[in-house]
Amino acid sequence: MDNEAGLIDAATLAAANTARYPNESAAYRAARNALLAEEIELRRHLERVAAQRRALPPGGEVTAGYRFMGENGPASLADMFGDKDTLVLYSWMFGPERERSCPMCANVLNAWDAVGADIRQQVALAVVARSPIARLVAFKVEQGWKNLPLYADLDDAFSRDFRATDAEGKSDYPGVNVFTRRDGVIRHFYSGEMSGEMADPGQDPRGAPDLSPLWNVLDMTPNGRQPDWYPKLSY
């Protein structure tokens, strides 16, 4: 037993696994059950990380009057909440200096759009980029997105403060930020802070958990994710 959480040892749970498949060898079953124990530990670690994230103390109050242009006109950060008290905001790499959207961002947003209606049952969802709103909406139409509210950062102030561009506004960086609204006060709750400098040797820089199911699916295959392959906008 796990003496901290009252959990049964992962190896014990894996040893009781009854899954068997045609013609598998004893060596395969032993290795697979060892892997299963690690997968159980991974699931538990993900939950510990999520619990630690939920337990963060209140973040900084958002006092700046950030200006956005939404699909229905001018908007503030408060407007993005709608009737929810939590806002998940994705900073999309599609600044005015780019000919096309970042393919990796598009891949993430394609997946998020598919579950956007579900996400928005629980929290508000918004996507912010630095290009004019008409350009963002044109790409949304091209991709067939239905559940991603888009906003243009009118003066880059939000993008600079929340690490989605550099001081000169010449580069884009992807980002996820979570904000809360309690008693009319908006606070920053969480941001993904992993950067390229934190990448492990031989691995493509990425955060954890992955925001796109693409990589989770490839991680289950024999070759895994290839660090020199990236999704495209079209094939």
Steps between C-alpha positions, in 0.01 A plus 500: 500500500604858441540627857424861401188470289368155587554384142578144405852460366501542122698181444243305703217638290688423179572142611125442532443612141304235307541646151649252252526513121538229234844338477674738738818367662578478869771761444248736342254453789768561763620815324145620442404459865816686604397777263147492641638565847680807362182614324311476830773706665482751215124536546553557871777751437281692256231521766752616762619772263141604425423517872812709561395731217150538645652586837702796370452814709322793333698644211547864416198722453450611140474878517608598146227603260591263219326576171379234261286481190270201502286356228212717623694819569726651767552288811681492831645207688192510725276464195668172409371338821136527400304342784791284620744563785798335328655583164741282302682714244730374225755735344509404134816547292343692213646846521498753215853405400390144415375398157303215655413368843754296691416139401556373855255757639249410230533134596429579864207723413353244260484257792368760743225602259378140489443505876443874534127470559570258785774719650272801491242321710743534791726798427534784253735447208675760286773516237710815463740591220670818384362511144189701409175326589394467134814299428438275799139442405596416141728225629226381737263465206766318298554251781131459575533597865166544675581515871801730535426868576775708339645833613765728352743662744470859385824641639701190600480600867339176611734294285806674644388466860410134462807393305340453157730749325828677560542863605520615138200297387705324233458139612212278606502243778222255579349510844221381723371718780223440748325789674241508775233754586381517859281783630584699190877465546691333217818318594757302312481138615736297284726515195697232323860599574710228335736648242746368247780542752329239718490231230671171580782379272377350174143616553297764326415787737152454639291549807323238705238382473483539123224727376445302180388134485725458196806438713321277749389272217848488344652422840310168494665388175830312448682801353344754735510870423774603260683820603554600136135465396231762553140530385416714198208725416424279198635180350 
